[in-house]
Amino acid sequence: MKIPIVAACVLATLSAQDVKNPKAFLERWDLNKNGEVTSDEFKDLARFRELDKNKDGKLTAADFVVAAPAKKPTGEKPTLPLVKYEGFRSLPRFDVDRDGALSGDELRLLLFVSADRDEDLVVTEAEAERVPVPFGADLRPGWFTREWRTMDRNDDGVVTWSEIKVPTAALGALDRGRDGKIGFDELVKSQAAHVGGWIPKYAEQSAALAKAQSVKKANWISDPRLFGVVDANDDGTVSVTEFDRYVRTLRDALALASDFITRFDLDGDGRVSLPEWGGAEGMFGRLDRDGDGFVTPQDR
């Protein structure tokens, strides 16, 4: 089989370093479309041997792993102010328009900087594999890898700011209002569930612990499933110290909420009692407009 003149010119100058896009290269020379390139298809034997890194007599994707371009910063900075993700409490930094929710480029920025661990403005496949499952999302570890491959439109081995987008699966898991935004109230509810959940009968359980200093599971008033979470040292009892530590963790998870009830509702019943409020009784009385002992949406 004769080689076309144009192809011959390409072969004359080709080297392993010249293969910028291995996928396109293999597709071009795989004449019988069997997923590999042989020396019958790629006629320049010297070049073929140079490209055949694993010396198995054929060219496949495995031969181009070492020839893949090194990861380099692109200098392509996000269009929003570049901030660093430092855990759940840093989320308000990404709310550029201060509307109490993350949407559009704000969500893209959050995903981009949390995935770009070495802060070189590109996300590699190795970094994509380490992106954690968003709390409250029913996704498996490594969920972002397939999404990353789809985003890498030019097959250069990295995803840049212009390529990054928030996967539908992640947005759908957290956007409970289905409005394209993830409000802080939505986020804190997911975070509260992530740390262990609300404390049903909080006031009663708190009072019982204040009296006895510790309780066993048989005397645990709240949700039985929560007992093991609060019992941090697994000794079969929940002490006042362990209970208070968990309450602080839950309060911390709820602290970003802009809605008063979401922020202080420790037992998850949609209303706030004086023990949950934890502040001055006089102030609570002014918040509780109907005087029923709870702050509810009707009191606003």
N, C-alpha and C positions, 0 to 999 in steps of 0.2 A: 504494500500500500504506500503510495506516494504521500509525502507530507506537504500540505499547501505552503506556498512561499511565506505567507504571513506567519504561520505556525512555526516554520523553520527559523524565522528571525527571532521569535520569542524564545525558542529553545536555545538559540545561540547565546543568549544573554542571561538565561534563567539560572539562579542559584537558590540554595535553600533559604537564604536571607531575603530573596526577592518575593517569596510567597507571602503576601500580606493578608490574603483571605483564603485559608486552606479549604474552607467549605466550597467556595466558588471554584477554586483550582481543581478539586477532585470532581466536581460536577462537570467541569469542562472536558477533562481528559478521560473520564469513565465512559468510554464509547458504548459499551454494552450494558451500562446502567446496572451493574451487579454490586455496587457499593465499594469497589476497589479499582485501582488503576494498575495495570500490568505493564511490563516493558514492551509488549506488543502494541499497547495503546500509546504509551509515551516513549517515542523512539530513541531519544537521546540517552544511550545506556550510561554514559558517565554521569550525567545529571540525575538519571533515575537512581543510580547507586548512592549519590550524594543525598538525595531526598529520602531514600529508604533507610531511616534511622535505626529501625529495629532489625534490619537485614532479613526480612521474611519473604523477600521477593515480590512484594506488592506495596502499593502506596495506599494507606488508609489514614483516618483522622489521627490515629495513634502516632504516626510519624511526624506530626506537626506540633505536638505538645511543646517540645523544646524550642520550636521556632515561633511560637505564639508571641506577639508583641508584649514587651514588659509593660506593666501598669505604670502609667505616668500621669501626674496631675494635668488636667486640661486647662486650668485657670478659669474654667467656666463657673463663675459664682452664681448662686441662686439670686433670683430677682428680688427676694425679700431680705431684710437684714439677717445676716448669718449668726445664729445663736447656737449654743451647745445644749444637747439634751443631757440632762443630769438627773433623770428619774422623774417619777410622776409629778412631783411638786414643781418641776420646771416647765410644765405644760403652758401656763399663762404667758410665758415669754414668746410663744409661737402665735398667740392671738394678737396679730398686728393691728387689726381694726378694732380691738377691744369690744367685741360684741358678745363675749361669753361663749363663743363656739369656735371650732376649727373647721375650715372648709377650704376648698380649692388649693391654692398655692401654700396656704398655711399647713395643710395636711401633707402636701408633697414635701415641704421643707422638713417637717417632723420625721417623715419616713427616711428622707435622704440623709439627714445628719445622724440619725440613730443607727442607720445601716453603715455609714461611712466611718468605721471605727478609727482608721488611721488619719482621718481628716485631710485626705489629699484630693477631695472633690470628685472622686469617682468611686463607684461601688463595684467590687469584683464579685465573682461567683462565690469565692470563699467567704466574703463578708455577707453575701446574701444568705448563705446557709446558716449563719449565726443570728439572723434577725429573729428575735423571740416571737412567740405566738402572742398577739395582743390579748390582754386579759379580757375575758368575756367572750372570746371568739372560739368557735368550735373548729379549730384548724390544727393540723398535725405539725410537730417540729419540722423545720425545713420547708415550710409552706411557701416561703417567698422565692425559693430557687427557681421553680418553674416560671413564676411571674417575671423574675429577673431575666430569664432567657428570652422571653417574649419582648421585653423592653429593649434589649440590646439589638436594636434594629440594624445596625451596621456590622454586627458580628465582630467587633473589635475586642471583645473580652471584658469590657467595662460598661457600666451604665452611668451616664452623666446626668446633670441637672435637667437638661432638655429632654432626656429620655424617661426619667423617673415619673411614675404615676402611682396613685393609690389603688391597689387591687380592689376589685368589686367585692371580693369575699371579705376582706377586712373592713371595708366601709359598711357593708351590709350587716356585719356582726355587731357593730357599735352604733350605727345610725338608727336608733330605735324610732326616731320621729320620721324617718324616711324623707328627710328634706334636703339631703345632700350635705348636711352639717353634722358635726359631732359636738354637741353642747357639753359644757363642763358638768352639768347635772347628769347627763348620760354617762360621761366618763367616770364620775365618782361612784355611780351605782355599780358599774362594772368592776371598778377597783375594790369597792367594799365587798362584793361577792368573791373577788380574787383573794383577798386576805383572810377570808373565812366566813364572812356574812354578818348580818345584823344579829342583835341579841334579843330575841323574843323575851318578853317579861323582864326587861332590863331592870326596872325599878325594884321589883320583887326580889330578883336574884341579887342585886346589889345590897339590898337591905339584909337578906339572909346571910350573905358573906360578912357583912359588917358585924353581925351578931356572933357568927360561929368561927370566923377567920378562915375557914376552909370547909369545902364540902366534897363528899364523894359523889360518884355518878348517880347513886340511888337517890340522893337528895338534891340533885341538880334540877332546878325548876325550868330553866330555859331549854332550847332545842337540844335534844340528846346528841345530835350529830356535831354540835359545836363544842361539846365537852372536851373531846380529844384535841381540838385546835387550841383551846384556852389552856389545857393542861400541858404546858410547854415542856416540863421535865418528865412527863409520862410516869408519874408516881401514883396515878389513880385518884388524885385529889386536885381540886382547883383552889389555890390560895387567894387571899385578897390581892397579893402582889401580882400574881399571874392574871387575875381578872382585870385589875387596873391597867396592867400593861397592854392587855388586848383592847380595852376600851380606848386607850390612847392611840393604838394602831388604827382602830376603826375611825376615831375622830379625825386622825390625820388623813385617812383616805377620803373622808367626806368634806374636808376643809375647803376644797376648791369650788364647791357648789355655790352658785349665786343665790339659789333658792333657800330661804331660811329653814323650811321644814326638811328639805333634803340634807342640809348641813348638820342638823342637830337630832335627826330622828334615828336614834341608836337601835331601837327595836323594830324598825321597818314597818310600823303600822300606819304611816302616813300622817302622824301628828306628833307634836313635841310636848312632853310633860316637863314639870319643874326639875325632876332629877336629871333628865336628859339635857335640859338647858344648862344646868350647872352654874348659872349666874345669879344675880341678885333677885330675890323674890319680888321686890317692888317693880323692877323692870319687867319681870315675867308677867306680873299682873296687868301691866299696861299693854303688853302684847296680846294677852288673853282677853280680848274685848268682850266676849260673851260670858266670861267667868265660869266656864265649865271645867277648868283645870287643865286644859290643853290648848296649845296654839295650833289651829287648823287653817286650811285655806279660807274658811268662812270668816276668820278674824281679820282678814286684810281689808 
